[in-house]
Structures are given as C-alpha cells and as structure tokens.
Amino acid sequence: MPTLSLAISPCPNDTLMFDALVNGKISPEGISFIEEYHDIEQLNNGLLSGKWDIAKMSAAAFPLVRNEYVMLQTGMAMGFGNGPLIVAKDQQTDLKKFNGPMLIPGIHTTANLLLTRFFPNVTDKREALFSDILSMIENEKAAAGLIIHESRFTFQQHGLFQLADLGELWFQQTKLPLPLGVIAARRSLGNEQIKKIENLIRNSVLHGLEHRIEAMTYIKAHAQEISENVINSHIDLYVNEYSSNPQQDGLRAVLTLLQSLPENHSLSLQDIFSPWVN
C-alpha cells in the first residue's frame, strides 16, 4: 500500500472535505495518507519546493508548479459572488486612491491576484499570517488588509469596516464562480494513481457534505474560530456541489482567473487539469 503525503489548511472548508479521507470514513482503496496542516501561503511555498504528493494550494499559484503538479477536478473551494474582503479601520477609505500599506495573506494567494486585478494602485503590500491581519489593523500596524477564511465573519468585532468584496467584483465582471483554493497532485504519481486519488477526494467531499454534523469535532479541532455559526457560515460559502465536480463553468473560471496574468495567457485546460479533463 503506497503512503502519500497530504497537506491541507486547517480552515473549515478543507477539514470538512477531507474528514472522511483522513479519518477512515471511506475506503482508502489501497492508499494511505500522512496529513499535515498549514496556512495557505505555507502550502503554496511548500509546493514550490515539491514538498508533498498532494496538497491544497491557492488557485492563483498553480502556474508556478504546473510542471510538477496537476490540478484535480475536485476539492475546490469555490465562491459565488463572494470572496476575500478588503477591510479597514476608516470606513471612508477610498480604495481607488489608496497608496498606504495593505496587509495580504500571501503574495501567491488568489486573494492577492484579485487585489492586483481590481486595485492595481495598491502596491505597498505586506505579507502576514491570515489570522493575524485583523488584530494588526485594529492595532494600527497597517491602514487596511485583505482577509480570507473565517476572518470575513469576525472583522466587525475588531472595529473594522468592509471596503470591498473581491468575489463580488469578480462575479460582476465575469459572471463566473470564483476558484479560491484547489488540490494539486504530483504528476509523477502517474495517471492511474492520480485518477484514484481524485475519486477518493471526491467521495470524501460528498461524504462531508452529507455528514457535516458528524465532522464537526474534527473541524473544530483545527479551526481558528470554534463558533459553530462561524464554521457553518464559512462552509456554506465555499463547500458546495462545485467542490466535488467543478463542472464546465468551474473549469472555465479557473482558466479565466489564471489568465488574469499576462504570463498565463497561453494556458489551456489540458495544461492545468488531469488528462481526463472534459
């Protein structure tokens, strides 16, 4: 039985989707996994050095690893008219003229790609752990910040105001879902094993969607916020039928997002996804 390294984030959408796989609730089909949990930018950087066999990563970072990894057609965190938020202490902040320091959860994150797409004037970007951004703005270590994960449900508790929802801006512009996080698998595993892994993750996602209450203990053990209201709100936004199967508009959304950068204009679906992409 092959043993593969698996790395995901501790956020509720990942732990719900992978609960069945890592906790033995579905048949492993001859594969075992050793899992790790890391912040999304730590996952991106780990994949850049080829650290894991299978891992969650920011959709935006995929072109940097596409020679070594393939994107799976399951396990995506997909938003619909919602996504990363820009928040600030001053409600009157004009983002179109903003030139102060902006905290971001990582240079390779999808959130940062969207920030570049919609507010190219924001150039003073300072990386911080996503879970630290709210308190750093509250303590005036930066004028504004780009927040992800559970932070979108708690920023008001820090006396902050929402200036923009980048997922909403994305939908207004493209009319597509927003692929935020995706699962990558090492190409050298071979097509047969990659297909098996993809099916395992899809079964785990479907199990999670059908057994959310059962997964809650595992989810809470890793979440930044343990409020069930926050956890459920987070899952409701980003785990859905597109997480098991992105469908044609989900695949098109990934390609559209990546082609936001000029260096990715020549990318095709076959360059990104497993060989059996539709």
Sequence and secondary structure as in RCSB ss.txt:
>XXXX:A:sequence
MPTLSLAISPCPNDTLMFDALVNGKISPEGISFIEEYHDIEQLNNGLLSGKWDIAKMSAAAFPLVRNEYVMLQTG
MAMGFGNGPLIVAKDQQTDLKKFNGPMLIPGIHTTANLLLTRFFPNVTDKREALFSDILSMIENEKAAAGLIIHE
SRFTFQQHGLFQLADLGELWFQQTKLPLPLGVIAARRSLGNEQIKKIENLIRNSVLHGLEHRIEAMTYIKAHAQE
ISENVINSHIDLYVNEYSSNPQQDGLRAVLTLLQSLPENHSLSLQDIFSPWVN
>XXXX:A:secstr
  EEEEEE SSHHHHHHHHHHHTTSS  TT EEEEEE  HHHHHHHHHTT  SEEEEEGGGGGGTTTTEEE SSS
 EEESS   EEEES TT  TTT  S EEES TTSHHHHHHHHH TT   EEE  GGGHHHHHHTTSSSEEEE GG
GGGTGGGGT EEEEEHHHHHHHHH S EEEEEEEEEGGG HHHHHHHHHHHHHHHHHHHH HHHHHHHHHHH S 
  HHHHHHHHHHH SHHHH  HHHHHHHHHHHHTTSGGGTT  HHHHB TT  
